[in-house]
Amino acid sequence: MHVTIWHNPACSNSRGALKLIRDAGFEPVVIDYLDSPPDIATLRQVLAESGLSAHELVRSKEQSFGELGLADADEATLLAAMAEHPRLINRPVVRTARGTRLCRPPETVLELL
């Protein structure tokens, strides 16, 4: 099975999900989304696949969230902000043939394997 993870090595949830994937015998495609941020179309696709809203995918505790005044932003504004400022994207996002999930807590990834 093909497994992709949007990964931030500084994030304990992301490291935990990656470990669980590898412990289950899969070597995922690891996307460092901070260096290679997804475009708006990809973000929309992930939202559609996961059933999440942009409000659920955005990291509202990130400093730039407040600096950019995103508290009352609509979906389009949040998507544009996440594409431009990838630190705003919550992680880890895992995509497999079984679905797409924001894997917080990391054990959520087991539903996809």
N, C-alpha and C positions, 0 to 999 in steps of 0.2 A: 504494500500500500504506500502511496505517495503521501508524505507528511511535510508540511511547511509550517515554520514557526517564525513569527515576527518577534525578534529577540532583542533584549537589552541586557547585556551581561552584568550590568550594575544592579539589576532588579532581582531580588530573591525569588519572587514568584516566577519570573521568567527562567531563572536558573533551575528552579524546582521542576517546572514543566518540561524543560529540555532533558533533565535527568530522567524523569519518568518515561519520556518517549524513548530514550536510549535504553533504559532498563527493560523496556518492553520489546526490545530487539529491532527498533527502527532507527535508521540514520536519516534524520530530517534535513530538508533544505532549510538552512538557517539564514534568515534575512535580517541583517542589521538595519532595521527600519530608520534609525537615526542617521545613518550614512546614505541609505537608499530609500528615502521616504516614498510611500505609495502616493499616487496621484488621486485626484478626487474621484475618478471613475472606479479605481480599485477600492477606495474607501466605501463607495456606494455599494459595490459588489459584496464586500465583506458584511456590510450592514444587512443587505438582502439575504445573504446566506445564513447569517447568524440570528436574524430576527431582532437585532439590537437597534436602538436609535443612536443618532450621533451624540445625544446627551449621555447615553450609557457607555459609549466608547471613549469619550473625552476624559482626560485627567483633570478634574476640576480643582484638585489640590496643587496642581503645577503653578508655579509663580506667574508664568506668562498668561495663564487663564485669566487671572485678575487684572494683569497689566493690559491685556487686550480687551477688557470689558466684555467677556463672553458669558457672564452669568445669565443674561436674558436673550442670548443669541438664538437665531433660528438654525435649522439643520444645515442649510446651505452655508451660512456663515461659519458654523462649527467645522464643517468639512473643509472649507477653504483654509481655516486656521490650522487644522490638523495637517493638511498637505504642506503648508508653508512652515509650520512649527511642529515637527514630528514628535517632540517631547510631550506634546499634548495627547498623543495616542496612548490609550491604556494598553497594557501588555500583561502577558503574552497573548497574541492572537494565534490560534492554531487552526490550520485548514487540512482536512483529509477528505477522503471519499465519503466518510460517514458524517461530515458536517464541518461547520466553522464555529468556533467558540472563543470567547474571551476567557482564558483559563485562570481565573481567580476564584477560588484558590487553585493552586497548580494541579491538584488531584482531578479537577474537572476534565483534564486532558484524557483521562482514562476512558471517558465516554466516547471518545473519538477514535480509539485504537482497536 
